[in-house]
Amino acid sequence: MVGSIEAKSLLSNGSVQHNGLNLEEKLDEFRRLLGKSDKDPLKVVSVGAGAWGSVFAALLQESYGGFREKFQIRIWRRPGRAVSRSTAEHLFEVINSREDVLRRLIRRCAYLKYVEARLGDRTLYADEILKDGFCLNMVDTPLCPLKVVTNLQEAVWDADVVVNGLPSTETRQVFEEISKYWKERITVPIIISLSKGIETALEPVPHIITPTKMIHQATGVPIENVLYLGGPNIAAEIYNKEYANARICGAEKWRKPLAKFLRQPHFIVWDNSDLVTHEVMGGLKNVYAIGAGMVAALTNESATSKSVYFAHCTSEMIFITHLLAEEPEKLAGPLLADTYVTLLKGRNAWYGQMLAKGEINRDMGDSISGKGMIQGVSAVGAFYQLLSQSSLSILHTEEKKPVAPVESCPILKTLYKILITREQSTQAILQALRDETLNDPRDRIEIAQSHAFYRPSLLDQP
């Protein structure tokens, strides 16, 4: 594939080597850190089977799945989700366009059920096709076959590493259920959260609750064992070996070993100690990606209009990061990179486009067939609720009176009225850009930089 980077070779003993690193040696090194005995395999489970969760599991399966005595990975998803006939028909086309996939299904005696589904003679289910390597949220990108478990207790009870591939809106509920199965555990699992989304709590003071915090609260697993992995990437492109990078954030005890364990020639994993703010920024970019999609659709992909929107939305993001981070300049690169890739090809920008074109509507909910959960919608509500609190008021430079921070974020306010209260149509996003009273985006940045903005309480930190 053009642009892909893949450097692997087969050693004389049959082991796979990536850029001089023996995968089995990497696996053994990580197993030793967890105190695993020779006959006790490292058990990894991905909870949730969205695009990124499925791809993450598939990457690990392809890297380490050959060492069956030392490594086991499974993926949990809820049973009973039927695949529509139109999706089954498209899936059949994908299968027949890929000779390797076609041969694999024939060898597994699984091809006939896709023929029957295409004809409408059989109903396929999401967990069923996932075993064959098809994620319902990205059927155009066949994965390797995966071990799928639909019983949550069976999936997680003895897992050494749990990957949270759930939307933020489902994370707390599922991990509260998981905590019931861990009451008798002796060892503490490692949890890697891939989720990008937030909740807002107003007591005892207004603050953000991130997925890693939800997991910690729900399970009692020490926060040093809960990490966040995120970066500017598209799941299908990562699986297709496009060069990508990500950061794993959290306590040094696990982030550095995990960065080494997860790293691949085409997927570089760095590590960072700043867990919460990187996690929050992953949710923040989804907010503005929805608006970018709306602007693109409403202006027929006008480069000028999109650049105007980009100037305003990035200034609002910078303004918000000054409230949330003591050293916001360190987040500028990762935040803008993640925002950029989401605007180019992310599901939140797609959602904004489809809303503006009238091809979907808000009554369809936030979970869209073939795309999964649109996490930016709940994030709009959460950030608006947080930044509208009078206790966080800042001094308005022109009116010289205290105002809630959201009053300096007209794009966020407009998205809230479109998506949450539904007071306005998608056309309102253009009016927000054309408002003659709107200040130069630079002014918003200067306000943030000239005030002691940082509020550690917003991230529930002392």
Secondary structure by P-SEA (a helix, b strand, c coil): cccbbbbbbbccccccccccccaaaaaaaaaaaacccccccbbbbbccccaaaaaaaaaaaaacccccccbbbbbbbbccccccaaaaaaaaaaaaacaaaaaaaaaaccaaaaaaaaaccccccaaaaaaaccccccccccccccccccccccccccccbbbccccccaaaaaaaaaaaaaccccbbbbbbbccccccccccccbbbbcaaaaaaaaccccccccccccccccaaaaaacccbbbbbbcccccaaaaaaaaccccbbbbbbcccaaaaaaaaaaaaaaaaaaaaaaaacccaaaaaaaaaaaaaaaaaaaaacccccccaaaaaaaaaaaaaaccaaaaaaaaaaacccccccccccccccccaaaaaaaaaaaaaacccccccccccccccccccccaaaaaaaaaccccccccaaaaaaaaccccccaaaaaaaaaacccccccccccc
